[in-house]
Amino acid sequence: MSDDWKPRTAAVHGGSRRSQYGELSEAIFLTQGFVYDSAEAAEARFIEAGRDEFIYARYGNPTVAMFEDRIAALEGAEDAFATASGMAAVSGALMAMLKAGDHVVASRALFGSCLYVLEEVLTRYGVEVSFVDGTDLGQWAAAIRPGTRAVFFESVSNPTLEVIDIKAVSELAHKVGAIVLVDNVFATPVFSRAIAQGADVVIYSATKHIDGQGRTLGGVILGTRAFIRKVVEPYMKHTGGAMSPFTAWVMLKGLETMSLRVNAQADAALAIARALEGHPRLARVIYPGLPSHPQHALSAAQTAKAGTVVAIDLEGGQAAAFRFLNALKIGKISNNLGDAKTILTHPATTTHQRLPQDQKDALGITPGLVRLSVGLEDPDDLLADIRQGLERA
């Protein structure tokens, strides 16, 4: 790969490996094991495997390696480890580096499963976790202390779209030697360069925009080669959270079109957010690309575009939200995002339903809140569908 390639070129060609047949489309090496020429060769590979030497698909596979190299090149990271799902990436990155007695500071506004890992799993094993309002740098400064091992946050929170200042939080964390882990799903690999802004580790649910067509689960952890191969890989290969070769091939195909898809979706999301702001049936429209968003300026400085997700809060609470969702003809009710199809989610009763009401209130997850992941349909058709749904709400 050339260092001069721009992101869209890297997303198509980065990390390519070809067999002796010279195939144009990347090959699927659908194998879990590999054959050695001799017992001595097997011994040598277990001592130290080269870049194109593989042992077992749980450790690595040629198709998976292509995906890892390509997404690392796109993100500007030294290396990557592909995982079975986005949550395997989140839990794997954290569990691989933490031990009893360590201290983690995390933003409070997180996806429900991320909160579970931090609140239930890590604390069970003796890790201390402090939660802060991620948009308040004063709270970060007060919570991060000498000995803090890591900070974790979503660069754009799910589902209320708070934007965290990656550079400022990273500077606070690095003063005490803490590692900065960023779940960057909503910002996407297309619009955000979190590593360049100070993040040490970037995590994606590849299920979202990378696949982007509702086919497979996957995730990826990106960082320095030392962190990926010396910290993450030993944990992941022994606990079994590796990506399958077939999934890696699907993700490679997804990367080829990701920029085109995500740019079109973000443009449509901005148009829809602008058209809906001030609608009489809505208490608020939340989208970082709107000047009314509290972190609008930060979003514009930190990402090329404001993303593919809009949140709307219906007057009338859950009953109005359900009537709206049930009236839609194009948008689908589901709990994924970043898909070619427009997807709507009611977080209070699905992705964040396990949270106590006071925690939902603190996060702004109201009974009327609906998360709208904008797809690739014609924006005019989507807007007409949303408007007729609101009329029935």
C-alpha positions in Angstrom: 0.0 0.0 0.0 1.2 3.5 -0.8 1.4 6.1 2.0 0.1 8.6 -0.4 -3.3 6.9 -0.9 -6.3 8.9 0.2 -8.9 7.1 2.5 -11.3 6.0 -0.3 -8.4 4.4 -2.2 -7.2 2.7 1.0 -10.7 1.4 1.6 -10.6 -0.4 -1.7 -7.0 -1.6 -2.0 -5.4 -1.5 1.5 -4.1 -4.8 2.9 -4.7 -6.8 -0.3 -3.2 -10.3 -0.5 -3.5 -12.4 -3.6 -3.0 -16.1 -4.1 -1.1 -17.7 -7.0 -4.3 -17.4 -9.1 -4.3 -13.6 -9.1 -7.9 -13.2 -8.2 -9.4 -9.6 -8.4 -11.9 -10.0 -5.6 -10.3 -10.9 -2.3 -10.2 -14.7 -1.6 -12.1 -16.3 1.3 -9.7 -18.6 3.1 -12.5 -20.6 4.7 -10.2 -22.7 6.9 -9.8 -22.9 10.6 -6.3 -24.6 10.5 -3.1 -24.6 8.5 -0.6 -27.2 7.4 3.1 -27.1 8.1 5.8 -28.5 5.9 7.5 -30.2 8.8 7.4 -30.7 12.6 10.3 -28.2 12.8 8.3 -25.6 10.8 5.3 -26.1 13.1 7.6 -25.5 16.1 9.1 -22.4 14.6 5.7 -20.9 13.8 4.4 -21.4 17.3 7.5 -19.6 18.6 7.0 -16.6 16.3 4.7 -16.5 13.3 5.6 -14.1 10.4 3.2 -11.6 8.9 1.8 -14.2 6.3 2.2 -17.2 8.6 -0.9 -18.5 10.3 -1.6 -21.1 13.0 -5.3 -21.3 13.7 -8.2 -19.1 12.7 -8.9 -18.0 16.3 -5.3 -16.5 16.1 -5.5 -15.2 12.6 -6.5 -16.0 9.0 -5.4 -14.5 5.6 -8.9 -13.0 4.9 -9.2 -11.6 8.4 -5.7 -10.2 8.1 -6.7 -8.4 4.9 -9.6 -6.7 6.7 -7.4 -5.8 9.7 -4.7 -4.2 7.5 -7.3 -2.4 5.4 -9.2 -0.8 8.3 -6.0 0.0 10.1 -4.7 1.9 7.0 -8.0 3.7 6.7 -8.1 4.7 10.4 -4.4 5.7 10.5 -3.6 3.0 13.1 -0.5 0.8 13.2 -2.5 -2.4 13.6 -6.0 -3.9 14.2 -7.6 -7.0 15.6 -11.0 -8.1 14.2 -13.6 -9.5 16.5 -16.8 -11.5 16.4 -19.0 -8.5 17.2 -18.8 -4.8 18.3 -19.3 -5.8 21.9 -16.5 -8.4 21.6 -14.3 -5.5 20.6 -15.4 -3.3 23.5 -15.2 -6.0 26.2 -12.0 -7.4 24.7 -10.2 -4.1 24.6 -11.1 -3.4 28.2 -10.6 -6.8 29.7 -7.3 -7.4 27.9 -5.7 -4.4 29.6 -7.3 -4.2 33.0 -6.8 -6.0 36.3 -8.2 -5.8 39.8 -7.4 -2.5 41.4 -7.3 -0.5 38.2 -9.3 2.7 37.8 -11.3 3.6 34.7 -13.1 6.9 34.0 -16.0 6.6 31.5 -18.7 8.9 30.1 -22.1 8.2 31.5 -23.9 8.3 28.1 -23.2 4.9 26.6 -24.9 2.1 24.8 -26.7 -0.3 27.2 -24.3 -3.2 26.7 -21.2 -0.9 27.2 -22.7 0.2 30.5 -23.2 -3.5 31.4 -19.6 -4.3 30.8 -18.4 -1.3 32.8 -20.9 -1.5 35.7 -21.4 -5.2 36.1 -18.5 -7.1 34.5 -15.4 -5.0 35.3 -16.5 -4.1 38.8 -17.1 -7.8 39.5 -13.4 -8.4 39.0 -12.2 -5.5 41.1 -11.9 -2.7 38.6 -13.1 0.7 39.9 -15.2 2.6 37.4 -16.1 6.3 37.8 -18.7 7.8 35.5 -18.8 11.5 34.4 -20.9 13.7 32.2 -18.8 13.3 29.0 -19.4 16.8 27.8 -18.1 18.4 31.0 -14.3 18.7 30.9 -14.4 19.7 34.5 -15.8 16.4 35.5 -13.2 14.5 33.5 -10.4 16.6 35.2 -11.8 15.9 38.6 -12.3 12.1 38.0 -9.0 11.3 36.3 -6.3 10.9 38.9 -2.7 9.6 39.2 -3.0 5.9 38.7 -6.1 6.0 36.4 -5.5 3.2 34.0 -7.9 4.1 31.2 -10.7 6.4 30.0 -13.5 5.2 27.8 -16.2 7.0 25.9 -18.3 7.1 22.8 -17.1 10.0 20.6 -20.8 10.5 19.8 -23.1 9.0 22.4 -25.9 6.5 21.8 -28.7 7.5 21.6 -28.7 11.2 22.5 -25.8 12.2 20.3 -23.6 14.0 22.8 -20.2 14.8 21.3 -17.1 14.3 23.4 -14.0 16.4 22.9 -11.5 13.7 22.0 -8.4 16.0 22.0 -9.2 17.6 25.4 -10.1 14.4 27.2 -7.0 12.6 25.7 -4.8 15.4 27.0 -6.2 15.1 30.5 -5.8 11.3 30.4 -2.3 11.3 29.0 -1.1 13.6 31.8 -1.5 10.7 34.2 -0.4 8.0 31.7 -4.0 6.7 31.1 -4.9 4.9 27.9 -7.7 6.5 25.9 -10.2 4.1 24.4 -12.9 5.6 22.0 -16.0 3.8 20.7 -16.2 5.7 17.4 -19.2 4.0 15.8 -21.4 7.0 15.3 -18.5 9.1 13.9 -17.7 6.3 11.4 -14.2 5.6 10.0 -15.1 8.0 7.1 -15.7 11.2 9.1 -13.4 10.8 12.1 -9.7 10.5 12.7 -9.8 9.8 16.4 -6.2 8.6 16.6 -4.9 11.8 15.1 -7.0 13.6 17.7 -5.4 11.8 20.6 -7.1 8.5 21.1 -4.8 5.5 21.8 -7.4 2.8 21.0 -10.4 3.1 18.6 -13.2 0.6 18.6 -15.8 0.0 15.9 -18.9 -2.2 15.6 -18.3 -3.3 12.1 -21.9 -4.5 12.1 -22.9 -0.9 11.5 -21.5 1.3 8.7 -18.6 -1.0 7.7 -20.9 -3.8 6.7 -23.8 -1.4 6.4 -26.2 -3.8 4.8 -27.5 -5.9 7.7 -25.6 -9.1 7.0 -23.0 -9.9 9.6 -21.9 -9.2 13.1 -18.3 -7.9 13.6 -16.0 -5.6 15.4 -12.5 -4.2 15.3 -10.0 -2.9 17.9 -7.4 -0.5 16.4 -4.2 0.9 18.1 -0.4 0.6 18.2 1.1 -2.6 17.0 2.4 -3.3 20.6 -1.1 -2.9 22.1 -2.8 -5.0 19.5 -0.3 -7.8 19.3 1.0 -7.9 22.9 -2.1 -7.0 24.9 -5.2 -7.6 22.8 -4.2 -10.6 20.7 -3.2 -12.9 23.6 -6.5 -12.2 25.4 -8.7 -12.5 22.3 -7.1 -15.7 20.9 -7.5 -17.5 24.2 -11.0 -16.3 24.9 -12.3 -16.9 21.4 -13.7 -13.6 20.2 -12.1 -13.6 16.8 -13.9 -12.7 13.5 -14.7 -15.5 11.1 -13.1 -15.5 7.6 -16.5 -15.2 5.9 -17.4 -12.2 8.0 -14.1 -10.6 7.2 -14.7 -11.1 3.5 -18.1 -9.4 3.8 -16.5 -6.5 5.7 -13.9 -6.1 3.0 -16.7 -5.8 0.4 -18.4 -3.3 2.8 -15.3 -1.1 3.0 -15.2 -0.7 -0.7 -18.5 1.2 -0.8 -18.5 2.6 2.8 -17.5 6.2 1.9 -20.1 6.5 -0.8 -22.9 5.1 1.4 -22.0 7.0 4.6 -21.6 10.3 2.8 -25.0 9.9 1.2 -26.6 8.9 4.5 -25.0 11.8 6.4 -26.2 14.3 3.7 -29.7 12.9 4.0 -29.6 13.0 7.8 -28.7 16.7 7.8 -31.5 17.5 5.3 -34.0 15.6 7.4 -32.9 17.1 10.7 -33.2 20.6 9.2 -36.6 19.9 7.8 -37.9 18.4 11.1 -36.5 21.1 13.5 -39.4 23.1 14.8 -42.1 20.5 13.9 -45.1 21.0 16.2 -45.2 17.3 17.1 -41.6 17.3 18.2 -40.2 18.5 21.5 -36.7 18.5 20.1 -34.6 17.3 17.2 -31.0 16.2 18.1 -28.4 16.2 15.4 -24.8 17.5 15.8 -25.0 19.1 12.4 -27.7 21.6 13.6 -26.6 24.9 15.1 -29.0 24.2 18.0 -27.0 21.2 19.1 -24.9 22.0 22.3 -21.7 20.6 20.7 -22.3 21.8 17.2 -19.0 23.7 16.9 -17.1 20.8 18.4 -18.7 18.3 16.0 -17.8 20.5 13.0 -14.2 20.7 14.2 -13.9 17.0 15.1 -15.7 15.3 12.2 -16.0 15.9 8.5 -19.8 15.4 8.7 -22.2 15.0 11.6 -23.1 11.4 11.0 -26.0 9.3 9.8 -28.2 9.3 13.0 -30.8 11.8 14.1 -32.7 11.6 17.4 -36.2 13.0 17.6 -38.3 13.5 20.8 -42.0 13.3 20.3 -44.5 15.3 22.3 -46.8 12.8 23.9 -44.2 10.4 25.2 -44.1 6.6 24.6 -47.7 6.4 23.3 -47.0 9.0 20.6 -43.6 7.4 19.8 -45.2 4.0 19.3 -48.0 5.5 17.1 -45.4 7.2 15.0 -43.3 4.1 14.6 -46.2 1.9 13.7 -47.4 4.3 11.0 -44.2 4.3 9.1 -44.1 2.7 5.6 -40.4 3.0 4.7 -38.5 3.2 7.9 -38.1 -0.2 9.7 -38.4 -0.8 13.5 -35.2 -2.5 14.6 -32.2 -1.9 16.9 -29.3 -1.7 14.4 -28.0 1.4 12.8 -25.7 2.4 9.9 -27.7 0.2 7.5 -28.7 0.9 3.9 -32.3 0.7 5.1 -33.6 3.4 7.4 -34.0 2.0 10.9 -35.9 3.5 13.9 -35.4 2.5 17.5 -37.2 3.4 20.7 -34.3 3.3 23.2 -36.3 3.5 26.4 -38.0 0.2 25.7 -35.3 -1.6 23.8 -31.5 -0.8 23.8 -31.6 1.0 27.1 -34.6 -0.6 28.7 -32.6 -2.2 31.6 -31.6 1.2 32.9 -33.4 2.6 36.0 -35.7 5.5 35.2 -33.5 8.0 37.1 -30.6 7.0 34.9 -32.7 7.3 31.7 -33.7 10.8 32.9 -30.1 11.8 33.5 -29.1 10.6 30.0 -32.0 12.3 28.3 -33.6 9.0 27.2 -37.2 10.2 27.4 -40.3 8.1 26.7 -40.8 10.0 23.4 -37.2 9.7 22.2 -36.7 7.8 18.8 -33.4 7.1 17.3 -33.5 7.5 13.5 -30.6 5.9 11.5 -30.9 7.3 8.0 -30.5 4.8 5.1 -30.0 5.1 1.4 -33.6 5.7 0.3 -34.4 8.9 -1.4 -34.4 11.7 1.3 -37.7 13.2 0.0 -39.4 9.8 0.3 -38.0 9.4 3.9 -39.1 12.9 4.9 -42.6 12.3 3.5 -42.8 9.0 5.4 -41.7 10.7 8.7 -44.1 13.6 8.3 -47.1 11.3 7.7 -46.0 9.2 10.7 -45.8 12.3 12.9 -49.3 13.3 11.8 -50.6 10.0 13.1 -48.6 10.3 16.3 
